[in-house]
């Protein structure tokens, strides 16, 4: 999961600061999420999926399909 959120950020040309601002958290905390030294709360996973237009399953590594599920 940690590699996926870093790759999604880098593929979107976003900085950690931009993503952390969206999540309303410190950049240092977000950095810990990307490195895997802090557990990412479910609420943050949901926000990241919306931010990147993907599914929570993709972020969690349950699928390799980046496209979100149809509503």
C-alpha positions in Angstrom: 0.0 0.0 0.0 2.8 2.4 0.9 4.4 2.1 -2.5 1.0 2.7 -4.2 0.3 6.0 -2.5 3.8 7.2 -3.2 3.4 6.1 -6.9 0.0 7.7 -7.2 1.4 11.0 -5.8 4.4 11.0 -8.1 2.4 10.0 -11.2 0.1 13.0 -10.5 3.1 15.3 -10.1 2.0 16.2 -6.6 4.3 17.0 -3.6 3.8 15.5 -0.2 2.9 19.0 0.9 0.0 19.3 -1.6 -1.4 15.9 -0.6 -1.0 16.6 3.1 -2.8 19.9 2.7 -5.7 18.1 1.0 -5.8 15.6 3.9 -5.5 18.4 6.5 -2.5 16.7 8.1 1.2 17.6 8.6 3.6 16.8 5.7 5.7 14.8 8.2 2.7 12.6 9.1 1.9 12.0 5.4 5.6 11.1 4.8 5.3 8.4 7.5 2.2 7.0 5.7 4.3 6.7 2.4 7.2 5.1 4.2 5.0 2.7 6.1 6.0 3.8 9.6 2.5 4.9 10.4 -0.8 3.0 9.8 -3.0 4.9 7.3 -6.4 5.4 8.8 -9.4 4.2 6.8 -10.7 7.8 6.4 -7.4 8.8 4.8 -7.4 5.8 2.4 -10.9 6.9 1.3 -9.8 10.5 0.8 -6.8 9.4 -1.1 -8.9 7.2 -3.4 -11.2 10.2 -4.1 -8.2 12.5 -4.6 -6.6 10.3 -7.2 -9.8 9.0 -8.8 -9.1 5.4 -7.9 -10.5 2.7 -5.6 -9.6 2.0 -2.1 -9.0 -1.6 -3.2 -6.3 -0.4 -5.5 -4.6 1.6 -2.8 -4.8 -1.4 -0.4 -3.3 -3.7 -3.1 -6.4 -5.8 -3.5 -6.6 -5.2 -7.2 -4.2 -3.9 -9.9 -7.0 -2.1 -11.7 -6.5 1.7 -11.1 -9.9 2.7 -12.5 -12.6 3.2 -9.8 -15.6 0.9 -9.6 -18.7 2.2 -11.4 -21.3 3.7 -9.1 
